[in-house]
């Protein structure tokens, strides 16, 4: 009997230890895979432009990503939002894996893609779905780790939402009543209230996507909303620095006057 109990105990320990060991091995494999992807990327760049390889290694990966003004997690969120908004899928597997390694949860990536279907277009989100699906599969991320389609919403600030909805209705209700209705019903009374992405991060995604796609007119409102949701001026400023490398200096300089105005008004 004692021998049987010892055997059962040893078996139980083995069964418990296998998933933990497997998890550690999977993480090590993914980290090695990420390093391999980075090396492969630099090799490809070197074959075409040694100068670009130097800038990528020294300035982008060796400098920008190590700046302390914005966390690695936030930099990944900003970069993913920019890539999805611009439908740039070639490097997306690398940056999706980097985001997961930097602490962005798979559930948050799922929400980022969903959010950007509305702010960057359905087809851009569909392109990201194809890439993310493969990354999730390789990392053994299943549906149980993703947000449900139907969720309990975050609390709604009724006064702020009423003010926003009234402004949109008065300005554009007769021009495009369908747009005004969906803006209220689907975006601000549904999408923005999903709890899978913190309001501050959802705003960071939105502002990054707007700058990435050159949508200057909407930056003021959403940057103010981002800062109301907890994004600091220092973080917003550094997001611009990150975006300069990923969406180009002209797009960022086009956004700078609006950002400057928001900062100045909020400090008065």
C-alpha positions as CSV (number, residue, x, y, z in Angstrom):
1,X,0.0,0.0,0.0
2,X,2.8,2.4,1.0
3,X,4.6,1.6,-2.3
4,X,1.4,2.3,-4.2
5,X,1.0,5.7,-2.5
6,X,4.6,6.6,-3.2
7,X,4.1,5.7,-6.9
8,X,0.9,7.8,-7.0
9,X,2.6,10.7,-5.3
10,X,5.5,10.6,-7.7
11,X,3.1,10.4,-10.7
12,X,1.2,13.4,-9.3
13,X,4.4,15.4,-9.0
14,X,5.4,14.5,-12.5
15,X,2.1,15.6,-13.9
16,X,2.2,18.9,-12.1
17,X,5.7,19.6,-13.2
18,X,5.3,18.9,-16.9
19,X,3.2,21.9,-17.7
20,X,5.5,24.3,-15.8
21,X,8.6,22.8,-17.5
22,X,6.8,22.9,-20.8
23,X,5.8,26.6,-20.2
24,X,9.4,27.5,-19.5
25,X,10.7,25.7,-22.5
26,X,8.0,27.4,-24.7
27,X,9.1,30.8,-23.4
28,X,12.7,30.1,-24.0
29,X,11.9,28.9,-27.5
30,X,9.9,32.1,-28.3
31,X,12.7,34.3,-26.9
32,X,15.2,32.5,-29.1
33,X,12.8,32.8,-32.0
34,X,12.5,36.6,-31.4
35,X,16.3,36.9,-31.4
36,X,16.5,34.8,-34.6
37,X,13.9,37.1,-36.3
38,X,15.9,40.2,-35.3
39,X,19.1,38.7,-36.6
40,X,17.4,37.7,-39.9
41,X,15.9,41.1,-40.2
42,X,19.3,42.8,-39.9
43,X,20.8,40.3,-42.3
44,X,18.1,41.2,-44.9
45,X,18.7,44.9,-44.4
46,X,22.4,44.5,-44.7
47,X,22.0,42.8,-48.1
48,X,20.3,45.9,-49.4
49,X,21.5,48.8,-47.3
50,X,24.3,48.6,-44.8
51,X,23.6,52.2,-43.8
52,X,20.0,51.3,-42.9
53,X,21.2,48.3,-41.0
54,X,23.4,50.5,-38.9
55,X,20.6,52.9,-38.2
56,X,18.3,50.0,-37.3
57,X,20.8,48.4,-35.0
58,X,22.2,51.6,-33.4
59,X,19.4,54.1,-33.4
60,X,16.1,52.1,-33.6
61,X,16.8,48.9,-31.6
62,X,19.9,50.1,-29.7
63,X,18.7,53.6,-28.7
64,X,15.0,54.4,-29.3
65,X,13.6,51.2,-27.7
66,X,15.8,51.7,-24.6
67,X,14.6,55.3,-23.8
68,X,13.1,55.4,-20.4
69,X,10.4,58.0,-21.1
70,X,8.0,55.3,-22.3
71,X,7.9,51.7,-21.1
72,X,8.8,48.9,-23.5
73,X,5.1,47.7,-23.2
74,X,3.8,51.2,-24.2
75,X,6.3,51.3,-27.1
76,X,5.0,48.0,-28.3
77,X,1.4,49.3,-28.1
78,X,2.3,52.4,-30.1
79,X,4.2,50.5,-32.7
80,X,1.6,47.8,-33.2
81,X,-1.1,50.5,-33.6
82,X,1.0,52.2,-36.2
83,X,1.7,49.0,-38.2
84,X,-2.0,48.0,-38.2
85,X,-3.2,51.5,-39.1
86,X,-0.8,51.5,-42.1
87,X,-1.5,47.9,-43.0
88,X,2.3,47.1,-42.8
89,X,2.4,43.4,-42.2
90,X,5.9,42.3,-43.2
91,X,7.4,43.1,-39.8
92,X,4.2,42.5,-37.8
93,X,5.1,39.0,-36.6
94,X,8.3,40.3,-35.1
95,X,6.6,43.2,-33.3
96,X,3.6,41.0,-32.1
97,X,6.1,38.6,-30.5
98,X,8.0,41.5,-29.1
99,X,4.8,43.0,-27.6
100,X,4.0,39.7,-25.9
101,X,7.5,39.5,-24.5
102,X,7.2,43.2,-23.3
103,X,4.1,42.4,-21.3
104,X,1.2,43.2,-23.7
105,X,-1.3,40.4,-23.1
106,X,-2.8,38.4,-26.0
107,X,-6.2,39.6,-24.8
108,X,-5.0,43.2,-25.2
109,X,-3.6,42.5,-28.7
110,X,-7.0,41.1,-29.6
111,X,-8.7,44.3,-28.4
112,X,-6.2,46.5,-30.2
113,X,-7.0,44.8,-33.5
114,X,-10.8,45.0,-32.8
115,X,-10.5,48.7,-31.8
116,X,-8.5,49.6,-35.0
117,X,-11.1,48.0,-37.2
118,X,-13.2,51.1,-36.4
119,X,-10.3,53.6,-36.4
120,X,-8.2,52.4,-39.2
121,X,-10.7,50.3,-41.3
122,X,-12.0,46.8,-41.3
123,X,-9.6,45.5,-43.9
124,X,-6.5,46.7,-42.0
125,X,-7.8,44.8,-39.0
126,X,-8.4,41.7,-41.2
127,X,-4.8,41.8,-42.4
128,X,-3.6,42.0,-38.7
129,X,-5.9,39.0,-37.8
130,X,-4.1,36.8,-40.4
131,X,-0.7,37.6,-38.9
132,X,-1.8,37.5,-35.2
133,X,-3.5,34.1,-35.7
134,X,-0.2,32.5,-36.7
135,X,1.7,34.2,-33.9
136,X,-1.0,33.0,-31.4
137,X,-0.9,29.5,-32.8
138,X,2.9,29.2,-32.4
139,X,2.7,30.5,-28.8
140,X,-0.2,28.2,-28.0
141,X,-2.5,31.1,-27.3
142,X,-6.1,29.8,-27.4
143,X,-9.6,31.3,-27.4
144,X,-9.7,30.9,-23.6
145,X,-7.0,33.6,-23.4
146,X,-8.9,36.1,-25.5
147,X,-11.8,38.5,-24.6
148,X,-15.3,37.2,-25.0
149,X,-17.4,38.8,-27.8
150,X,-20.0,39.9,-25.2
151,X,-18.6,41.4,-22.0
152,X,-19.7,43.5,-19.0
153,X,-19.0,47.1,-19.9
154,X,-16.9,49.6,-17.9
155,X,-18.9,52.4,-16.3
156,X,-20.0,55.2,-18.6
157,X,-19.5,58.8,-17.8
158,X,-23.0,59.9,-18.7
159,X,-22.4,63.7,-18.5
160,X,-19.2,63.5,-20.7
161,X,-20.9,61.2,-23.2
162,X,-24.0,63.3,-23.4
163,X,-21.8,66.4,-24.2
164,X,-19.9,64.5,-26.9
165,X,-23.1,63.0,-28.5
166,X,-24.9,66.4,-28.5
167,X,-21.9,68.1,-30.2
168,X,-21.7,65.4,-32.9
169,X,-25.5,65.5,-33.5
170,X,-25.6,69.2,-33.7
171,X,-22.7,69.5,-36.1
172,X,-23.1,66.4,-38.3
173,X,-26.5,64.8,-37.5
174,X,-28.2,66.2,-40.6
175,X,-25.1,65.5,-42.8
176,X,-24.6,61.8,-41.9
177,X,-27.2,60.6,-39.4
178,X,-26.0,57.0,-39.8
179,X,-22.4,58.0,-38.8
180,X,-23.7,60.0,-35.8
181,X,-25.8,57.1,-34.7
182,X,-23.1,54.4,-35.0
183,X,-20.5,56.8,-33.4
184,X,-22.7,56.9,-30.3
185,X,-24.2,53.4,-30.2
186,X,-21.2,51.3,-31.4
187,X,-18.1,53.3,-30.6
188,X,-18.7,55.3,-27.4
189,X,-21.5,53.2,-25.8
190,X,-19.9,49.8,-26.7
191,X,-16.3,49.6,-28.1
192,X,-14.8,52.2,-25.7
193,X,-16.4,50.5,-22.7
194,X,-14.9,47.0,-23.3
195,X,-12.7,46.1,-20.3
196,X,-10.1,44.1,-22.2
197,X,-8.1,47.2,-22.9
198,X,-7.7,49.9,-20.2
199,X,-9.1,53.3,-21.3
200,X,-5.7,54.9,-21.1
201,X,-4.2,52.2,-23.4
202,X,-7.2,52.3,-25.8
203,X,-6.6,56.1,-26.1
204,X,-2.9,55.5,-26.7
205,X,-3.8,53.1,-29.5
206,X,-6.2,55.6,-31.0
207,X,-3.9,58.6,-30.9
208,X,-1.0,56.5,-32.4
209,X,-3.2,55.3,-35.2
210,X,-4.5,58.8,-36.0
211,X,-0.9,60.1,-36.2
212,X,0.2,57.1,-38.2
213,X,-2.5,57.7,-40.8
214,X,-2.2,61.5,-40.9
215,X,-5.7,62.1,-39.4
216,X,-4.7,65.4,-37.8
217,X,-8.3,66.7,-37.4
218,X,-9.1,64.1,-34.8
219,X,-5.9,64.2,-32.8
220,X,-6.9,67.1,-30.5
221,X,-10.0,65.4,-29.1
222,X,-8.4,62.0,-28.7
223,X,-5.2,63.3,-27.1
224,X,-7.3,65.2,-24.6
225,X,-9.3,62.1,-23.9
226,X,-6.0,60.1,-23.6
227,X,-4.7,62.5,-21.0
228,X,-8.0,62.5,-19.2
229,X,-7.6,58.7,-19.1
230,X,-4.2,58.8,-17.5
231,X,-1.6,59.3,-20.3
232,X,0.9,61.8,-19.1
233,X,2.3,64.7,-21.2
234,X,5.8,63.0,-21.0
235,X,4.4,59.7,-22.3
236,X,2.4,61.4,-25.1
237,X,5.6,63.3,-26.1
238,X,7.6,60.1,-26.2
239,X,5.0,58.3,-28.2
240,X,5.6,61.0,-30.9
241,X,9.3,60.2,-30.8
242,X,8.5,56.5,-31.2
243,X,6.1,57.2,-34.1
244,X,8.7,59.4,-35.9
245,X,10.7,56.2,-36.7
246,X,7.7,54.1,-37.5
247,X,5.4,56.4,-39.5
248,X,7.9,59.0,-40.7
249,X,8.9,62.5,-39.5
250,X,6.4,64.3,-41.8
251,X,3.4,62.6,-40.1
252,X,4.7,63.5,-36.7
253,X,5.5,67.1,-37.6
254,X,2.0,67.4,-39.0
255,X,0.7,66.4,-35.6
256,X,3.0,68.5,-33.6
257,X,1.0,71.8,-33.8
258,X,-2.1,70.1,-32.5
259,X,-0.2,68.3,-29.8
260,X,1.5,71.6,-28.7
261,X,-1.9,73.3,-28.5
262,X,-3.4,70.5,-26.4
263,X,-0.4,70.6,-24.0
264,X,-0.5,74.4,-23.7
265,X,-4.2,74.5,-23.0
266,X,-4.0,71.8,-20.3
267,X,-1.2,73.7,-18.5
268,X,-3.1,77.0,-18.2
